[in-house]
Amino acid sequence: MRRNVGLIGVLSLFCIMSWLSRPAIAAGAVEMQVEHIIVQTIDEYNQSMEAGDHKGWMRYFTENVRRQGPLSSQQGKKEFAEYFEWEFKNFQGKYVVKKMLISGRSAALQFLWDAIHKPSGTLVQIEMVALYEMASSGRFDSVSFYFDTAKFGKLLAQGGVAPK
């Protein structure tokens, strides 16, 4: 009898531990999905930039996407697309990701934006951090960029200003 009670106790403890670990497994699964999508998104940016067409990259963002940066911000897919149309027209660049941190539906990227300013032929290499926030739809509804504006500001003064 005591042996059965001990076995029942161990099985009960195992069941409770399994039940408690489910949220951790689910959270890990969400983070793995976000990581997978962010890797696809960055690859698509680089491929779209190489092709000179921003439209492929737009599919990773919601209709009400918000972009924030130190020099401009956009709200909604129309303004977002206009900004990246301008960027793709004026630069040939790529994201070189150095570090990625995922927490829930949020992703933080540290990367080098390695680009050539098309009008002047100037090489631009800017260390950046980007924060991506994913909506429940599996698309990003917010992206915020952080970088030192000194280098970029000089280029914008020569070749026009980014859309606001």
Stockholm file with secondary structure:
# STOCKHOLM 1.0

chainA/1-164         MRRNVGLIGVLSLFCIMSWLSRPAIAAGAVEMQVEHIIVQTIDEYNQSMEAGDHKGWMRYFTENVRRQGPLSSQQGKKEFAEYFEWEFKNFQGKYVVKKMLISGRSAALQFLWDAIHKPSGTLVQIEMVALYEMASSGRFDSVSFYFDTAKFGKLLAQGGVAPK
#=GR chainA/1-164 SS CHHHHHHHHHHHHHHHHHHHHHHHHHHHHHHHHHHHHHHHHHHHHHHHHHHTCTHHHHTTEEEEEEEECSSCEEESHHHHHHHHHHHHHHEEEEEEEEEEEEETTEEEEEEEEEEEETTTTEEEEEEEEEEEEECTTSSEEEEEEEECHHHHHHHHHHHCCCCC
#=GC SS_cons         CHHHHHHHHHHHHHHHHHHHHHHHHHHHHHHHHHHHHHHHHHHHHHHHHHHTCTHHHHTTEEEEEEEECSSCEEESHHHHHHHHHHHHHHEEEEEEEEEEEEETTEEEEEEEEEEEETTTTEEEEEEEEEEEEECTTSSEEEEEEEECHHHHHHHHHHHCCCCC
//
